[in-house]
Amino acid sequence: MKKRMKRWLIFVSVMVLLSGCGSRKRIISLEEAQSMTEEQIKDILSGFTKEEIQAAWGEGVDPFFGVYGEVFQLDGVRTLILYYESDGQTVQDVAFGENSWSFVGTIREIHGAGAVVEVDEGFQIRSSGDQVSVSLEGDAARARVGDRVRVTYSGTVMETYPLQLGNQTSIELIEKEADGELPGENTASQVTAESPGEETASTQEAEKEPEEKPVIMQNLNADKTLFTETFYKAGDMNYRMQAYAEPGEDGDSFRASVLRLSYTEGRPHFMETDEDTLELNADTAIETVPGQNVYETELTVYAYNKGEIIFESVCAVTVTLPRNEDGDCMVSVSQREDKGKLPEEVQAIFGEYYPMQEERGLFERYLCRAELCACPAEELRLMRNTIYAAHGRKFKDPVLAEYMEKKPWYRGSREPESFSDDELTKIERENIRLMQELESEPYDERNGAAYSPENFEPVPYLSFLSKNEQTGLSANMEQAVDKGVYYQVRGTLFLPVTFTRGQWEEVKNGGKAEICTNELTGEMDILEYDQEKGYRIYTKGTIPDDFPSDIRSYYNDFTGLYELYQASDDTIMKPVYEGDLFILKGAVCGGMVNLASASELQEEIMPKMQEVSGNCLYHNGKGYFTAVYYLGD
C-alpha cells in the first residue's frame, strides 16, 4: 500500500531590505538579515517583487523546478526560506532553515542512477516518511541493494512517497564499525524549517524481516519488487506483467524455485466500449537456478474476444530477470531468433517491463480533489502528461520531452497527431479531466495552500501506514469534529496478524506458536496447524475448538512475514491503534472487489455517514486520509 501522489513543495530563500533614509525601504546585506526576525524580513520583502529581489541578489538555488522562489545561503549554518504566492512574484512568508542535514539508511531499490533508501530510526526525516528517493553519485554509483549509505541534503523535503529531497548535496557508502554503531550518528534534534515535531511515543517497533530470503530471490539476487509490483511494458502500459512463486506440493512459496510470469493485455472492463476488444494473456514458468538471470523458455499465449479464445500459440522466448546490481528493475521478454515469425498480436507482448511505483496511481484508480488540490499547476501538467507518456506518446514541448526521457519506462513512439484520447481508459480520461480542471483554477481558490502537506504535523499513527500493503480502518463519522480542512474522528486501525518463517516451520512440524492478535492489549494466542484441516487460533490456557478448516496462510513478500486468511480471502486482522483519526475534507470512500471498481463507486466522506471502513488506505504523506477503500467480496 502506501502508494502516494507526488507533491512538489515550493520553497525559496532570499535576503532583504530595511529602510536607510526616511521611510523608504532598501534591500539589506546578508549580514544585516542575520540579526532580523522572520517577521521583520517578511514585512520588508512585501514591498518588493521577485525581479527586484533578484536584481539585488541575483538568482538563488531553485531545486524545486518551480517559478515561485529560490534558495540563498544566509551564512555557513543557515538559509532563509522565502515562500512566494501563486503568482510567483509576491512574498507570502519567510522562514529560517538550517544549512544541511543528513541521515543513514539501507538501499532497498535501485532504478538507473537513482535509488530508494529506507531511513534508520532516530533521524528527523522519518517524521515525514521512512523511504527517500536519492541520486547515486560518485562512489555510490556502484552501490547495490542492501548497501548502507549516508545522505546529506539541504533545502526542503518534498512530501511524496518515497520522499524526495529538495537538494541532495552528497551521498557516501558507509560500513558499520566494530561495535555495530554507525559512525557520526545524526541526532533527532536537527529540525528543518518545514519539519514537523518528533515521532510520538505510540510509534511501535516494526517487525524485522527474516535474514533468509525466499529461494527465488536468492537464485536471482533480486529484491522483493519483483513480486510486490505490477510491471508495465515500456512504451505501452496496456501490457502488464506480474511475477509470483509457484508453491510446491506443501504450499510453501518461500522454498519454491519455480517463478511464474503472467502477462496480460487488453482494455480493462471499465473502458466502456461496445466494440470488439482483443485481449491477450500469456504465461510461462521458469525453474530458477542460483546465479542465472537469463532463461530460454516457452510462452503460452491466448487471445480472447468477448471472453472466447480465438487464438492460441506456444512460442520460444528469452526472458531476462532483474538483478540487484543491474540498477533498473526491468524484466524483458523477446522471441528467440531461430523460431520463425509470430503473429503481430503476439509480437506486441515482447519488450521491456518496468514497475511504475510513483506513477501507477494515475492509471489504477479514480483520483479525488483532496489529494490533488495542493499540487501546483506545473506538477498537475506533468502528472496528466505522464499518462500519455506511458502509452508511448511523443511531446513537442521540450520541457515535457526532457522530463519524460528521464523515465526508464518511457519510449516515445507515437506522434501527438496520431494519438487519440479514445485509446485511454475511462479512469485515465477522468483523471486527466480532473487535473485539467484544477490547473485552470487559481491556487488560492482551490484552497491549495491549506491542503499542502507542509501545513500538517505527522499524525501519531503514521508509522502503521507503511508496515503493510493492507491496513484496516474503522471510524464512526457521526462523531466527527470539523477542524477546518479536515475531520477529526475516533477510530481504530488494523494490521494483519503475522508470524515469522521460524514460527511457520514450527507449526507445520506439529508444534505451536504464540502470535499477537491484539497490539492494544498485547494479547497472545496459540497457533496450530493440521495438514488436512489447516490452521486454528485459540486463547492460551483454554481448550481449543476443532479446526475451522478454512484458515490458510501465505507468505507476504512485502513484509517478509506470514499472514492468515479465512473464508473468501479475508485476511485475519488485529487492532494496532485506537484514537483520533484525521480525514481531509473531500476524501472519498468506496468498496468493491478491486481498486478500479471501488474508486469508480467512490463518494465523498461526510459526517452524516455512520461507519467508514476500509482495508486500502491513501493519505497525504502526513497521515491525513484522502481515500478509504474496502476491497473484497
C-alpha positions in Angstrom: 0.0 0.0 0.0 1.4 3.2 0.5 1.1 4.4 -2.8 1.3 8.0 -2.7 0.9 11.0 -5.3 4.0 13.2 -5.9 3.8 16.6 -4.2 6.3 19.3 -5.2 6.8 21.7 -2.3 7.8 25.2 -3.4 10.3 26.8 -1.0 12.5 29.7 -1.5 15.3 31.5 0.3 16.0 35.2 -0.2 17.6 38.1 1.6 16.2 41.6 2.0 15.9 45.0 3.0 15.4 47.7 5.5 14.9 51.4 5.4 18.1 53.5 5.2 16.7 57.0 4.6 13.3 58.2 5.8 10.6 55.5 5.3 12.0 54.2 2.0 12.9 50.5 2.1 16.1 49.1 0.7 17.5 45.6 0.3 19.9 44.9 3.1 23.0 42.8 3.2 23.1 39.2 4.3 24.9 40.2 7.5 22.1 42.6 8.3 19.5 39.9 7.7 21.1 37.6 10.2 20.1 39.9 13.1 16.5 40.3 11.9 13.4 38.2 12.7 11.4 36.4 10.1 8.5 38.8 10.6 10.7 41.8 10.1 12.1 40.3 6.9 8.7 39.4 5.6 7.4 42.9 6.3 10.2 44.4 4.3 10.0 42.0 1.4 6.3 42.6 0.9 7.2 45.8 -0.8 9.3 44.2 -3.5 8.8 41.8 -6.4 10.7 38.8 -7.2 12.5 40.6 -10.0 13.6 43.4 -7.7 14.9 41.0 -5.2 16.9 39.1 -7.9 18.2 42.4 -9.2 19.8 43.0 -5.8 21.0 39.4 -5.0 20.9 37.5 -8.3 19.2 34.2 -8.8 19.4 31.8 -5.9 19.3 28.0 -6.0 16.0 26.6 -7.1 16.0 22.8 -6.5 12.2 22.5 -6.8 11.7 23.1 -10.5 9.2 25.9 -9.9 8.9 29.6 -10.6 8.0 30.5 -7.1 11.3 31.1 -5.5 14.9 30.2 -4.8 17.3 29.4 -2.0 20.1 31.8 -1.0 22.8 30.9 1.6 22.5 33.1 4.6 25.7 32.1 6.4 27.7 28.9 7.0 24.9 27.4 9.0 21.5 28.8 7.9 19.5 29.7 4.9 16.5 32.0 4.7 13.4 30.3 3.1 11.0 32.5 1.2 7.6 31.4 0.0 6.0 33.2 -2.9 2.3 33.5 -3.6 0.9 31.5 -6.6 1.6 34.5 -8.8 5.3 33.8 -8.4 6.0 37.4 -7.6 4.6 38.4 -4.2 6.2 37.2 -0.9 3.9 35.0 1.1 6.1 34.0 4.0 9.7 33.6 5.1 11.5 31.2 7.4 15.0 30.4 8.6 16.3 27.0 7.8 19.4 25.1 8.7 22.1 24.6 6.0 22.1 20.9 5.7 21.0 17.6 7.4 21.9 14.0 7.0 20.5 10.5 7.5 21.7 7.0 7.3 19.8 4.1 5.7 19.7 1.0 3.6 19.2 0.9 -0.1 16.0 -1.1 -0.9 15.6 -0.4 -4.6 17.8 0.8 -7.5 16.4 2.4 -10.6 19.1 3.5 -13.0 21.0 6.4 -11.4 18.5 6.6 -8.6 17.7 4.5 -5.5 15.1 4.2 -2.7 16.7 4.3 0.8 14.9 3.1 3.9 15.9 5.5 6.7 17.1 4.3 10.0 15.1 5.0 13.2 16.1 8.2 15.0 16.5 10.6 12.1 14.2 13.5 12.0 13.3 12.9 8.3 11.4 9.8 9.4 8.7 12.0 10.8 7.7 12.6 7.2 8.3 9.1 5.8 10.6 6.1 6.1 11.7 5.9 2.5 13.6 8.5 0.4 14.5 8.8 -3.3 18.1 9.6 -3.8 20.6 10.0 -6.6 23.5 7.6 -6.8 26.6 9.7 -7.4 30.4 9.3 -7.1 31.4 6.1 -5.3 27.7 5.5 -4.5 27.1 4.8 -8.2 28.5 1.3 -7.6 26.0 0.7 -4.7 23.8 -2.4 -4.6 20.5 -3.2 -2.9 21.3 -3.8 0.8 24.2 -1.4 0.9 24.3 1.3 3.7 24.6 5.0 2.8 24.8 8.3 4.4 22.9 11.1 2.6 23.4 14.8 3.2 20.8 17.3 1.9 19.7 21.0 2.2 16.5 22.8 1.4 13.2 21.0 2.0 11.7 17.6 1.8 9.0 17.0 -0.8 6.1 15.0 0.6 5.9 12.3 -2.0 6.2 8.5 -1.4 9.1 7.9 -1.4 10.1 11.3 -0.1 12.2 13.5 -2.4 15.0 15.8 -1.3 15.0 19.4 -2.4 18.7 19.5 -2.8 20.9 16.4 -2.2 24.4 17.6 -1.5 26.3 14.3 -1.0 25.9 10.5 -0.7 28.5 8.1 0.5 28.8 4.3 1.1 29.4 3.5 4.8 30.3 0.5 6.8 29.4 -0.4 10.4 32.0 0.0 13.0 33.2 -2.9 15.1 30.7 -2.1 17.9 27.8 -2.1 15.5 27.1 1.6 15.7 27.2 3.8 12.7 29.9 6.5 12.6 28.7 10.0 13.2 25.1 9.2 14.0 22.8 12.1 13.3 20.7 13.4 16.2 16.9 13.7 16.2 17.3 17.4 17.4 18.2 18.6 13.9 14.9 20.0 12.6 14.4 21.6 9.2 12.3 24.7 8.7 9.5 22.6 7.3 10.0 19.6 9.6 7.2 18.5 12.0 7.7 17.5 15.5 9.4 14.3 16.6 7.6 11.0 16.3 5.2 10.2 19.0 5.7 7.5 21.6 2.9 5.5 20.1 5.1 4.6 17.2 5.9 0.9 17.7 8.9 -1.1 16.6 8.4 -2.7 13.2 8.7 -6.4 12.9 12.1 -7.3 11.5 12.3 -9.0 8.2 13.9 -12.5 8.3 17.6 -12.7 7.4 16.9 -15.5 5.0 15.4 -14.6 1.6 13.0 -16.7 -0.4 14.7 -19.2 -2.7 13.8 -17.4 -6.0 15.1 -14.0 -4.7 18.4 -15.8 -3.6 18.7 -17.5 -7.0 18.2 -14.3 -9.0 19.8 -11.9 -6.5 16.7 -9.9 -6.8 14.7 -7.8 -4.3 11.0 -8.0 -3.3 10.0 -5.5 -6.0 9.8 -8.5 -8.5 6.9 -9.9 -6.5 5.2 -6.9 -5.0 4.8 -4.7 -8.1 3.0 -4.9 -11.4 5.4 -4.3 -14.3 4.3 -2.3 -17.3 5.7 -2.5 -20.8 7.9 0.4 -21.8 6.1 2.4 -24.5 2.7 0.8 -24.0 1.5 0.3 -20.4 -1.6 -1.6 -21.6 0.7 -4.7 -21.5 1.4 -5.7 -17.9 3.3 -8.5 -16.1 3.1 -10.0 -12.7 5.5 -12.5 -11.1 4.9 -14.9 -8.3 6.4 -18.0 -6.8 4.7 -21.3 -7.7 4.4 -23.2 -4.4 5.3 -26.8 -4.2 3.1 -29.6 -3.0 3.4 -28.5 0.6 2.2 -25.0 -0.4 5.5 -23.4 0.6 6.2 -20.4 -1.7 9.3 -19.5 0.3 11.2 -22.6 -0.7 9.7 -22.6 -4.2 12.2 -22.3 -7.1 9.7 -22.0 -9.9 8.9 -18.5 -11.0 5.7 -17.9 -12.9 5.3 -14.8 -15.1 1.8 -13.8 -16.2 1.3 -11.2 -19.0 -2.0 -9.5 -19.8 -3.1 -7.1 -22.5 -6.4 -5.5 -23.2 -8.6 -2.6 -22.2 -9.9 -3.1 -18.7 -13.6 -3.6 -18.3 -14.0 0.0 -17.1 -13.1 1.4 -20.6 -16.8 1.3 -21.6 -16.7 0.2 -25.3 -19.1 -1.9 -27.3 -16.5 -2.6 -29.9 -14.7 -5.9 -30.3 -11.7 -5.8 -28.0 -8.8 -8.3 -28.3 -7.3 -9.4 -25.0 -4.1 -11.3 -24.8 -3.0 -13.5 -21.9 0.4 -15.1 -21.7 2.1 -17.3 -19.2 5.4 -19.0 -18.6 7.0 -21.0 -15.7 10.8 -20.8 -15.1 12.8 -23.1 -13.0 15.3 -20.7 -11.5 18.8 -21.7 -10.5 21.4 -19.8 -8.5 23.3 -17.1 -10.4 21.3 -17.3 -13.6 19.1 -14.4 -14.7 18.6 -15.2 -18.5 16.4 -18.1 -19.4 15.1 -19.7 -22.6 11.6 -20.9 -22.1 8.2 -21.3 -23.7 5.5 -18.7 -23.5 1.9 -19.8 -24.0 -0.3 -17.1 -25.5 -4.1 -16.9 -25.6 -6.1 -14.3 -27.5 -9.6 -13.6 -26.4 -12.5 -11.7 -27.9 -15.5 -11.2 -25.7 -14.4 -14.0 -23.4 -13.9 -16.6 -26.2 -10.5 -18.0 -27.2 -9.8 -17.1 -30.8 -6.1 -17.9 -30.9 -3.6 -20.0 -29.1 0.2 -20.2 -29.6 3.3 -21.5 -27.9 6.4 -19.6 -28.7 10.0 -19.9 -27.7 11.3 -16.8 -25.8 14.2 -15.5 -23.9 13.4 -13.9 -20.5 15.8 -11.7 -18.7 15.1 -11.2 -15.0 16.4 -8.3 -12.8 19.4 -8.5 -10.5 20.1 -6.0 -7.7 23.3 -4.8 -9.3 21.6 -4.0 -12.7 20.1 -0.8 -11.4 16.7 -0.6 -13.1 14.3 -3.3 -12.0 13.4 -4.5 -15.5 12.1 -7.7 -17.0 12.5 -8.3 -20.7 10.9 -11.0 -22.9 11.9 -11.5 -26.5 11.4 -14.1 -29.2 14.2 -16.4 -29.9 15.5 -15.6 -33.4 15.6 -19.2 -34.5 11.9 -19.9 -34.1 10.3 -18.1 -37.0 7.9 -15.1 -37.3 4.9 -14.9 -35.0 1.6 -13.1 -35.5 1.8 -9.4 -34.9 -0.6 -9.6 -32.0 1.8 -12.0 -30.2 4.9 -10.0 -31.0 3.3 -7.0 -29.2 3.9 -8.7 -25.9 7.7 -8.7 -26.4 9.6 -5.8 -24.8 10.9 -4.5 -21.5 8.7 -4.2 -18.5 9.2 -1.8 -15.5 7.5 -1.2 -12.2 5.9 2.2 -12.0 5.6 2.8 -8.3 5.4 6.6 -8.5 3.1 6.8 -11.5 0.7 3.8 -11.2 -1.9 5.7 -9.2 -2.7 7.7 -12.3 -3.9 4.6 -14.1 -5.2 2.2 -11.4 -7.9 4.3 -9.7 -10.0 7.4 -9.9 -8.3 10.2 -8.0 -10.1 12.9 -6.0 -9.7 16.7 -5.4 -8.5 16.1 -1.8 -5.3 14.5 -3.0 -4.7 16.9 -6.0 -5.7 20.4 -4.9 -2.4 21.1 -3.2 -0.4 20.3 -6.4 0.8 23.4 -8.3 -0.3 23.8 -11.9 3.1 22.8 -13.1 3.0 19.5 -11.3 -0.5 18.7 -12.4 0.6 19.3 -16.0 3.4 16.8 -15.6 1.2 14.3 -14.0 -1.5 14.3 -16.6 1.1 14.1 -19.4 2.7 11.2 -17.7 -0.5 9.2 -18.6 0.1 10.0 -22.3 3.8 9.2 -21.9 3.1 5.7 -20.5 1.2 5.0 -23.8 4.2 6.0 -25.9 3.1 9.5 -27.0 5.8 11.9 -28.0 6.0 15.5 -26.9 6.7 18.7 -28.8 7.2 20.8 -25.7 10.9 20.5 -24.8 10.2 20.7 -21.1 7.8 17.7 -21.2 10.1 15.8 -23.6 13.1 16.2 -21.3 11.1 15.3 -18.2 9.7 12.1 -19.8 13.0 11.0 -21.3 14.4 10.6 -17.8 11.9 7.9 -17.0 13.3 4.5 -17.6 10.0 3.2 -18.9 9.4 5.9 -21.4 9.6 5.0 -25.1 8.3 7.8 -27.4 6.9 6.0 -30.4 3.6 7.8 -31.2 3.4 11.2 -32.8 1.0 13.6 -31.0 -1.2 13.9 -34.1 -1.8 10.2 -34.3 -2.7 9.7 -30.7 -6.3 9.9 -29.6 -7.8 10.1 -26.1 -10.2 7.3 -27.2 -7.2 5.0 -26.6 -7.2 5.8 -22.9 -9.2 4.0 -20.3 -12.1 5.7 -18.6 -10.0 6.1 -15.4 -7.2 7.8 -17.3 -9.6 10.2 -19.1 -11.3 11.1 -15.9 -8.1 11.7 -14.0 -6.8 13.9 -16.9 -10.1 15.9 -16.8 -9.8 16.4 -13.1 -6.2 17.6 -13.3 -7.0 20.0 -16.2 -9.9 21.4 -14.1 -7.6 22.0 -11.1 -4.9 23.5 -13.4 -7.4 26.1 -14.6 -8.4 27.1 -11.1 -6.3 29.7 -9.2 -4.3 28.0 -6.5 -5.9 30.1 -3.7 -9.5 29.5 -5.0 -9.0 25.7 -4.8 -7.6 26.2 -1.3 -4.3 24.6 -2.3 -2.1 26.1 0.4 -4.4 24.9 3.1 -4.2 21.3 1.8 -0.4 21.4 1.3 1.2 18.6 3.4 3.8 21.1 4.8 0.9 22.6 6.8 0.2 19.4 8.7 2.0 17.8 11.6 2.5 14.0 11.3 -0.2 12.0 13.0 0.6 9.6 15.9 -0.3 6.6 13.8 1.8 7.4 10.7 4.2 4.6 11.2 1.5 2.0 11.0 0.5 3.1 7.5 3.7 1.9 5.9 4.1 -1.5 7.6 1.8 -3.5 5.3 0.2 -3.1 1.9 -3.1 -3.8 3.7 -4.1 -1.6 6.6 -7.6 -1.6 8.0 -9.6 1.4 9.3 -12.9 1.7 11.1 -14.5 5.0 12.2 -17.9 6.4 13.0 -18.2 9.7 11.1 -21.3 10.7 13.1 -18.8 11.6 15.9 -16.5 13.6 13.6 -15.4 17.1 14.6 -14.9 19.7 11.9 -11.4 21.1 12.1 -11.4 23.3 9.0 -9.9 21.4 6.1 -10.2 18.0 7.8 -12.3 16.0 10.2 -11.1 14.5 13.5 -12.8 11.3 14.5 -12.2 8.4 16.9 -11.4 5.2 15.2 -9.3 2.1 15.0 -6.5 0.9 12.7 -5.8 -2.8 12.0 -2.9 -4.7 10.5 -2.7 -8.4 9.5 -1.9 -11.0 12.2 1.6 -12.1 11.3 4.2 -14.7 12.2 7.8 -15.4 11.2 9.3 -18.1 9.0 10.6 -19.9 12.0 7.1 -20.0 13.6 5.6 -21.2 10.3 8.1 -24.1 10.2 7.4 -24.9 13.9 3.6 -25.2 13.5 4.0 -27.1 10.1 6.0 -29.7 12.0 3.3 -30.2 14.6 4.4 -27.6 17.1 2.6 -24.5 18.5 3.5 -20.8 18.1 2.4 -17.8 20.2 1.2 -14.9 17.9 -0.1 -11.4 18.8 -3.7 -10.9 17.9 -4.2 -7.6 19.7 -1.5 -4.9 19.7 -3.6 -2.7 22.0 -3.8 -5.3 24.8 -0.8 -7.3 24.0 -3.0 -10.4 23.7 -1.1 -13.5 22.6 -2.9 -16.5 21.2 -1.8 -20.0 20.2 -1.5 -21.0 16.5 -1.6 -24.7 15.5 -1.7 -26.5 12.1 -3.3 -29.7 10.8 -2.2 -30.9 7.4 -5.7 -31.8 6.3 -7.8 -29.1 8.2 -5.5 -26.1 8.1 -4.9 -23.6 11.0 -6.6 -22.8 14.2 -6.1 -19.9 16.7 -7.2 -20.1 20.3 -6.6 -18.3 23.6 -3.7 -19.6 25.6 -4.8 -21.7 28.6 -8.2 -22.7 27.1 -9.4 -25.9 25.4 -9.4 -25.2 21.7 -12.4 -25.9 19.4 -11.9 -28.1 16.4 -10.1 -26.8 13.4 -12.4 -24.4 11.4 -11.0 -25.9 8.1 -11.0 -22.6 6.3 -7.9 -20.8 7.7 -4.8 -20.7 5.5 -1.5 -18.9 5.4 0.6 -17.1 2.8 4.0 -15.5 2.6 3.9 -11.7 2.1 6.9 -10.7 0.1 6.3 -7.0 1.1 6.8 -7.6 4.8 8.8 -10.9 4.8 6.2 -12.4 7.2 3.4 -14.9 7.0 -0.3 -13.9 7.3 -3.5 -15.8 7.8 -6.7 -15.5 5.7 -10.1 -17.1 6.2 -13.1 -17.9 4.1 -13.1 -15.9 0.8 -9.6 -14.5 1.1 -10.4 -12.3 4.1 -7.1 -11.5 5.9 -7.3 -12.0 9.7 -6.5 -8.6 11.2 -5.5 -7.3 14.7 -6.1 -3.8 16.2 -2.9 -1.8 16.4 -4.1 1.8 17.1 -7.2 3.3 18.7 -7.6 7.0 19.0 -8.1 10.1 16.8 -8.0 9.7 13.1 -7.8 12.6 10.6 -9.7 12.7 7.3 -9.3 15.5 4.8 -12.4 17.2 3.5 -13.1 15.9 0.0 -11.7 12.5 0.9 -13.6 9.6 -0.7 -14.6 6.0 0.2 -15.9 3.1 -1.8 -16.0 -0.7 -1.9 -15.8 -3.5 -4.5 -13.7 -6.5 -5.4 -10.9 -4.4 -7.0 -9.4 -1.0 -6.7 -10.6 0.3 -10.1 -14.3 -0.6 -9.3 -14.1 0.6 -5.8 -12.9 4.0 -6.8 -15.4 4.2 -9.6 -18.2 3.9 -7.0 -16.4 6.3 -4.5 -18.3 9.0 -2.7 -17.2 11.9 -0.5 -16.7 11.1 3.2 -19.2 13.2 5.2 -20.1 13.4 8.9 -23.7 12.2 8.0 -22.2 8.8 7.3 -22.2 6.2 10.0 -19.3 3.8 9.8 -16.4 4.4 7.3 -14.3 1.3 6.9 -11.7 0.0 4.5 -8.6 -2.1 4.0 -6.9 0.0 1.3 -5.9 3.5 2.5 -4.4 6.6 1.0 -3.1 9.6 2.8 -1.2 12.9 2.2 2.1 11.8 3.5 1.4 13.0 7.0 -1.4 10.5 7.7 -4.4 12.6 6.9 -6.6 10.3 4.8 -7.6 11.1 1.2 -9.2 7.8 0.2 -10.6 4.8 2.1 -11.5 1.7 0.1 -12.8 -1.7 1.1 -11.5 -4.4 -1.4 -13.2 -7.8 -1.1 -16.4 -9.7 -1.6 
